[in-house]
Amino acid sequence: MTKENLILLADAYKYSHHKLYIPGTQFIYSYLESRGGKFEETVFYGLQYFLKEYLSGVVFTKEKLDEAETMLTEVFGRSDVFDRSRFEYIIDKYGGKLPVRIKAVAEGTVVPVRNVLMTIENTDPECFWLTNFLETLLMQVWYPCTVASVSREIKKVVKQYYEATASQEAFTGIDFVLNDFGFRGASSVESAGIGGSAHLVNFAGSDTIPGSVFAKRYYGATTAPGLSIPATEHSVVTLLGEEGELEIFKHILDTYPTGTIACVSDSYNIFRACEQYWGTELKEQILKREGTLVIRPDSGDPVQTLLRIFNILMDKFGYTTNEKGFKVLPPQVRVIQGDGISYSSIPGIFEALKQAGISAENLVLGMGGALLQRVNRDTQEFALKCAYAVVNGEAINVQKMPVELDATGQLRTSFKKSKAGKLRLIKDNNTFKTVGEGEAPASADLLHTVFENGEVVHSYTFDEVRKTAAL
């Protein structure tokens, strides 16, 4: 498969920067951080994909340069912006490999916001313009970092309610509580792969196969880390109309007499389906199965719908009370809620179950657009900024510090204030801390060189990432 032309993977205005940097500029050093946002910490994940897919090996060639020159001449409509010789220099001297060094914290590391996560610098003074030319592409690491962070924050919520209401043996299934239903709602196949693999850093349930493909292709996963089960959709259940729903349900049970299977049950009346069909007509067949039927509502208010469904199912199938005093359905019956699921809705759902005396272990979740799509760079306020430069042999600490007006018209220093100088990430009393290059020399730098002069020099396996990110 032909890689994208890296020469064209930058914001258009960046092609003028080789002229706009002050004459004598030799080195540009920039860093990536999450400046704040929705969560107080961020999972660093996904850089390895961008390094392997876009930056490693020979990425500048004469053919790609010809293509880029034609495109950029059209984009700018003038000949004094794009400088072909800048790229020819890299092709001639380095064979088209990138003379840059990238350092980053280990993938899967959970770092409090407002700390350095990655640095990038040119290794050839003639290529000072290259550091921030690569910003546009490398900034897209915000996406897998943010998806992994959202997924992990949800796992915290799940764990909280399991600790409060679930039996000890139920904890073995916690990795399957949040399932990725986001493939169809993602903006592209690439997004589904990147975001889907980011979710799999924390959970194992997924219908987004590209997530597992990415984990194997770019992180050396030996087996698919995303697991799924047979499940219906409305096209399956509605084929015989409302009067044929029971027949369809029975066919589903007959087709998969063992193992876990999920069935959407709200095509007509979810409460009738639970009470009359699943809970009466098919009750004995369900209870004799070696496996679990997962009943799926797909409409209505999640809290009200689930409370009523659990009331019906526990009345029909019975329940046990676990050691924490919460009701648990027989192991042959569970429920999955995949409609209206988001980080903000999940705590309310589990809290309602808790208040009703129902264990969290009865419920699993499916999350689509809110997992893979309803995030953006500002969710965790990602930014990549220059912090250090060398101009005419002189080292300069570089920093932005905007003064802005708040909503009341008062002046304040913006949260967009950047860090200055070469940076290190250390642990001080088991707390992450960003320091300058010469500070805390006794503390090890947690930023490791992962890419240098065209080569990926350090890789992480998917198992390593999962272990590092684990709660």
Order of alpha helices (4+ residues) and beta strands (2+ residues): alpha-beta-beta-alpha-alpha-alpha-beta-beta-beta-alpha-alpha-alpha-beta-alpha-beta-alpha-alpha-alpha-beta-alpha-beta-alpha-beta-beta-beta-alpha-beta-alpha-beta-beta-beta-beta-beta-beta-beta-beta-alpha
